Amino acid sequence: SMPSMPSMSMPSLSMPSLSLSSLKMPSMPKKKERLEDGPYGRIQMHGCKIKQNGKKLKLTGCTQSKIYKDSVENNENVNFNLECETEEEAYSWKVSMVYGGAEDLDKK
């Protein structure tokens, strides 16, 4: 005769109750909103240094302001690498930036 099979009962599969209040999402920082038609920011030329290499301009030590709907975020000592269409255009931008207060490193 065959041995009797052990009794197998299934484990209870009831789900724990989940209420929305117990599922707290980690709070994400609110993304700062930009002005709809306004500027995104500005680069202060005073205190900035500029160097031209062909069609490329390198700005160093700049103060950058990022403009949002309800605040302005200032960042010090920011560097920018800009590339123009032509060497003449790069020179024109450099002259304008020097006129605005940037220090021309090519004159040193």
Rosetta constraint file for C-alpha pairs under 8 A:
AtomPair CA 18 CA 22 HARMONIC 6.80 0.50
AtomPair CA 18 CA 23 HARMONIC 7.46 0.50
AtomPair CA 19 CA 23 HARMONIC 6.87 0.50
AtomPair CA 20 CA 24 HARMONIC 7.45 0.50
AtomPair CA 32 CA 68 HARMONIC 6.43 0.50
AtomPair CA 32 CA 69 HARMONIC 7.57 0.50
AtomPair CA 33 CA 68 HARMONIC 5.67 0.50
AtomPair CA 33 CA 69 HARMONIC 5.64 0.50
AtomPair CA 33 CA 70 HARMONIC 7.91 0.50
AtomPair CA 34 CA 38 HARMONIC 7.83 0.50
AtomPair CA 34 CA 40 HARMONIC 6.85 0.50
AtomPair CA 34 CA 67 HARMONIC 6.88 0.50
AtomPair CA 34 CA 68 HARMONIC 4.49 0.50
AtomPair CA 34 CA 69 HARMONIC 5.32 0.50
AtomPair CA 35 CA 39 HARMONIC 7.10 0.50
AtomPair CA 35 CA 40 HARMONIC 7.44 0.50
AtomPair CA 35 CA 67 HARMONIC 7.62 0.50
AtomPair CA 35 CA 68 HARMONIC 5.91 0.50
AtomPair CA 35 CA 69 HARMONIC 5.05 0.50
AtomPair CA 39 CA 67 HARMONIC 6.81 0.50
AtomPair CA 40 CA 66 HARMONIC 5.98 0.50
AtomPair CA 40 CA 67 HARMONIC 5.27 0.50
AtomPair CA 40 CA 68 HARMONIC 7.25 0.50
AtomPair CA 41 CA 64 HARMONIC 7.21 0.50
AtomPair CA 41 CA 65 HARMONIC 5.22 0.50
AtomPair CA 41 CA 66 HARMONIC 4.28 0.50
AtomPair CA 41 CA 67 HARMONIC 4.95 0.50
AtomPair CA 42 CA 64 HARMONIC 5.85 0.50
AtomPair CA 42 CA 65 HARMONIC 5.26 0.50
AtomPair CA 42 CA 66 HARMONIC 6.77 0.50
AtomPair CA 42 CA 67 HARMONIC 7.99 0.50
AtomPair CA 43 CA 62 HARMONIC 6.63 0.50
AtomPair CA 43 CA 63 HARMONIC 5.93 0.50
AtomPair CA 43 CA 64 HARMONIC 4.63 0.50
AtomPair CA 43 CA 65 HARMONIC 6.45 0.50
AtomPair CA 44 CA 48 HARMONIC 7.14 0.50
AtomPair CA 44 CA 62 HARMONIC 6.42 0.50
AtomPair CA 44 CA 63 HARMONIC 5.41 0.50
AtomPair CA 44 CA 64 HARMONIC 6.35 0.50
AtomPair CA 44 CA 65 HARMONIC 7.94 0.50
AtomPair CA 45 CA 62 HARMONIC 6.97 0.50
AtomPair CA 45 CA 63 HARMONIC 7.83 0.50
AtomPair CA 45 CA 97 HARMONIC 6.36 0.50
AtomPair CA 45 CA 98 HARMONIC 7.56 0.50
AtomPair CA 45 CA 100 HARMONIC 5.78 0.50
AtomPair CA 45 CA 101 HARMONIC 5.04 0.50
AtomPair CA 45 CA 102 HARMONIC 4.69 0.50
AtomPair CA 46 CA 100 HARMONIC 7.04 0.50
AtomPair CA 46 CA 101 HARMONIC 4.41 0.50
AtomPair CA 46 CA 102 HARMONIC 5.24 0.50
AtomPair CA 46 CA 103 HARMONIC 7.77 0.50
AtomPair CA 47 CA 61 HARMONIC 6.92 0.50
AtomPair CA 47 CA 62 HARMONIC 6.50 0.50
AtomPair CA 47 CA 63 HARMONIC 7.78 0.50
AtomPair CA 47 CA 101 HARMONIC 7.20 0.50
AtomPair CA 47 CA 102 HARMONIC 6.17 0.50
AtomPair CA 47 CA 103 HARMONIC 7.11 0.50
AtomPair CA 48 CA 59 HARMONIC 6.53 0.50
AtomPair CA 48 CA 60 HARMONIC 5.85 0.50
AtomPair CA 48 CA 61 HARMONIC 5.20 0.50
AtomPair CA 48 CA 62 HARMONIC 4.57 0.50
AtomPair CA 48 CA 63 HARMONIC 7.40 0.50
AtomPair CA 48 CA 101 HARMONIC 7.60 0.50
AtomPair CA 48 CA 102 HARMONIC 4.88 0.50
AtomPair CA 48 CA 103 HARMONIC 6.19 0.50
AtomPair CA 49 CA 59 HARMONIC 5.55 0.50
AtomPair CA 49 CA 60 HARMONIC 5.19 0.50
AtomPair CA 49 CA 61 HARMONIC 6.43 0.50
AtomPair CA 49 CA 62 HARMONIC 7.42 0.50
AtomPair CA 49 CA 102 HARMONIC 5.44 0.50
AtomPair CA 49 CA 103 HARMONIC 4.60 0.50
AtomPair CA 49 CA 104 HARMONIC 6.13 0.50
AtomPair CA 49 CA 105 HARMONIC 6.44 0.50
AtomPair CA 50 CA 57 HARMONIC 6.81 0.50
AtomPair CA 50 CA 58 HARMONIC 5.64 0.50
AtomPair CA 50 CA 59 HARMONIC 4.60 0.50
AtomPair CA 50 CA 60 HARMONIC 6.54 0.50
AtomPair CA 50 CA 94 HARMONIC 7.13 0.50
AtomPair CA 50 CA 98 HARMONIC 7.82 0.50
AtomPair CA 50 CA 102 HARMONIC 6.45 0.50
AtomPair CA 50 CA 103 HARMONIC 6.03 0.50
AtomPair CA 50 CA 104 HARMONIC 5.23 0.50
AtomPair CA 50 CA 105 HARMONIC 5.80 0.50
AtomPair CA 50 CA 106 HARMONIC 7.84 0.50
AtomPair CA 51 CA 57 HARMONIC 5.73 0.50
AtomPair CA 51 CA 58 HARMONIC 5.26 0.50
AtomPair CA 51 CA 59 HARMONIC 6.71 0.50
AtomPair CA 51 CA 94 HARMONIC 7.95 0.50
AtomPair CA 51 CA 104 HARMONIC 6.35 0.50
AtomPair CA 51 CA 105 HARMONIC 5.31 0.50
AtomPair CA 51 CA 106 HARMONIC 5.80 0.50
AtomPair CA 52 CA 56 HARMONIC 5.81 0.50
AtomPair CA 52 CA 57 HARMONIC 4.59 0.50
AtomPair CA 52 CA 58 HARMONIC 6.46 0.50
AtomPair CA 52 CA 90 HARMONIC 7.25 0.50
AtomPair CA 52 CA 91 HARMONIC 7.27 0.50
AtomPair CA 52 CA 94 HARMONIC 7.38 0.50
AtomPair CA 52 CA 106 HARMONIC 7.08 0.50
AtomPair CA 53 CA 57 HARMONIC 6.30 0.50
AtomPair CA 54 CA 86 HARMONIC 7.90 0.50
AtomPair CA 54 CA 87 HARMONIC 5.14 0.50
AtomPair CA 54 CA 90 HARMONIC 7.47 0.50
AtomPair CA 55 CA 83 HARMONIC 5.76 0.50
AtomPair CA 55 CA 84 HARMONIC 5.24 0.50
AtomPair CA 55 CA 85 HARMONIC 6.66 0.50
AtomPair CA 55 CA 86 HARMONIC 5.35 0.50
AtomPair CA 55 CA 87 HARMONIC 4.26 0.50
AtomPair CA 55 CA 88 HARMONIC 7.66 0.50
AtomPair CA 55 CA 89 HARMONIC 7.51 0.50
AtomPair CA 55 CA 90 HARMONIC 5.42 0.50
AtomPair CA 56 CA 81 HARMONIC 7.12 0.50
AtomPair CA 56 CA 82 HARMONIC 5.72 0.50
AtomPair CA 56 CA 83 HARMONIC 4.47 0.50
AtomPair CA 56 CA 84 HARMONIC 6.24 0.50
AtomPair CA 56 CA 87 HARMONIC 7.67 0.50
AtomPair CA 56 CA 90 HARMONIC 6.54 0.50
AtomPair CA 57 CA 81 HARMONIC 5.90 0.50
AtomPair CA 57 CA 82 HARMONIC 5.09 0.50
AtomPair CA 57 CA 83 HARMONIC 6.28 0.50
AtomPair CA 57 CA 84 HARMONIC 7.93 0.50
AtomPair CA 57 CA 90 HARMONIC 6.63 0.50
AtomPair CA 57 CA 94 HARMONIC 7.46 0.50
AtomPair CA 58 CA 79 HARMONIC 7.39 0.50
AtomPair CA 58 CA 80 HARMONIC 5.89 0.50
AtomPair CA 58 CA 81 HARMONIC 4.72 0.50
AtomPair CA 58 CA 82 HARMONIC 6.37 0.50
AtomPair CA 59 CA 79 HARMONIC 5.51 0.50
AtomPair CA 59 CA 80 HARMONIC 5.03 0.50
AtomPair CA 59 CA 81 HARMONIC 6.41 0.50
AtomPair CA 60 CA 77 HARMONIC 7.02 0.50
AtomPair CA 60 CA 78 HARMONIC 6.38 0.50
AtomPair CA 60 CA 79 HARMONIC 4.41 0.50
AtomPair CA 60 CA 80 HARMONIC 6.55 0.50
AtomPair CA 61 CA 76 HARMONIC 7.19 0.50
AtomPair CA 61 CA 77 HARMONIC 4.03 0.50
AtomPair CA 61 CA 78 HARMONIC 5.41 0.50
AtomPair CA 61 CA 79 HARMONIC 5.98 0.50
AtomPair CA 62 CA 76 HARMONIC 6.31 0.50
AtomPair CA 62 CA 77 HARMONIC 5.01 0.50
AtomPair CA 62 CA 78 HARMONIC 4.93 0.50
AtomPair CA 62 CA 79 HARMONIC 6.25 0.50
AtomPair CA 63 CA 74 HARMONIC 6.93 0.50
AtomPair CA 63 CA 75 HARMONIC 5.73 0.50
AtomPair CA 63 CA 76 HARMONIC 4.58 0.50
AtomPair CA 63 CA 77 HARMONIC 5.90 0.50
AtomPair CA 63 CA 78 HARMONIC 6.24 0.50
AtomPair CA 64 CA 74 HARMONIC 5.73 0.50
AtomPair CA 64 CA 75 HARMONIC 5.14 0.50
AtomPair CA 64 CA 76 HARMONIC 6.49 0.50
AtomPair CA 64 CA 78 HARMONIC 6.69 0.50
AtomPair CA 65 CA 72 HARMONIC 6.39 0.50
AtomPair CA 65 CA 73 HARMONIC 5.56 0.50
AtomPair CA 65 CA 74 HARMONIC 4.46 0.50
AtomPair CA 65 CA 75 HARMONIC 6.33 0.50
AtomPair CA 66 CA 72 HARMONIC 5.68 0.50
AtomPair CA 66 CA 73 HARMONIC 5.08 0.50
AtomPair CA 66 CA 74 HARMONIC 6.43 0.50
AtomPair CA 67 CA 71 HARMONIC 6.50 0.50
AtomPair CA 67 CA 72 HARMONIC 4.67 0.50
AtomPair CA 67 CA 73 HARMONIC 6.57 0.50
AtomPair CA 68 CA 72 HARMONIC 5.83 0.50
AtomPair CA 68 CA 73 HARMONIC 7.90 0.50
AtomPair CA 83 CA 90 HARMONIC 7.47 0.50
AtomPair CA 84 CA 89 HARMONIC 6.19 0.50
AtomPair CA 84 CA 90 HARMONIC 5.44 0.50
AtomPair CA 85 CA 89 HARMONIC 6.63 0.50
AtomPair CA 85 CA 90 HARMONIC 7.66 0.50
AtomPair CA 86 CA 90 HARMONIC 6.39 0.50
AtomPair CA 87 CA 91 HARMONIC 6.23 0.50
AtomPair CA 88 CA 92 HARMONIC 6.18 0.50
AtomPair CA 89 CA 93 HARMONIC 6.25 0.50
AtomPair CA 90 CA 94 HARMONIC 6.14 0.50
AtomPair CA 91 CA 95 HARMONIC 6.15 0.50
AtomPair CA 92 CA 96 HARMONIC 6.31 0.50
AtomPair CA 93 CA 97 HARMONIC 6.15 0.50
AtomPair CA 94 CA 98 HARMONIC 6.08 0.50
AtomPair CA 94 CA 104 HARMONIC 7.98 0.50
AtomPair CA 95 CA 99 HARMONIC 6.09 0.50
AtomPair CA 96 CA 100 HARMONIC 6.21 0.50
AtomPair CA 97 CA 101 HARMONIC 6.46 0.50
AtomPair CA 97 CA 102 HARMONIC 5.59 0.50
AtomPair CA 98 CA 102 HARMONIC 4.38 0.50
AtomPair CA 98 CA 103 HARMONIC 6.00 0.50
AtomPair CA 98 CA 104 HARMONIC 6.26 0.50
AtomPair CA 104 CA 108 HARMONIC 7.63 0.50
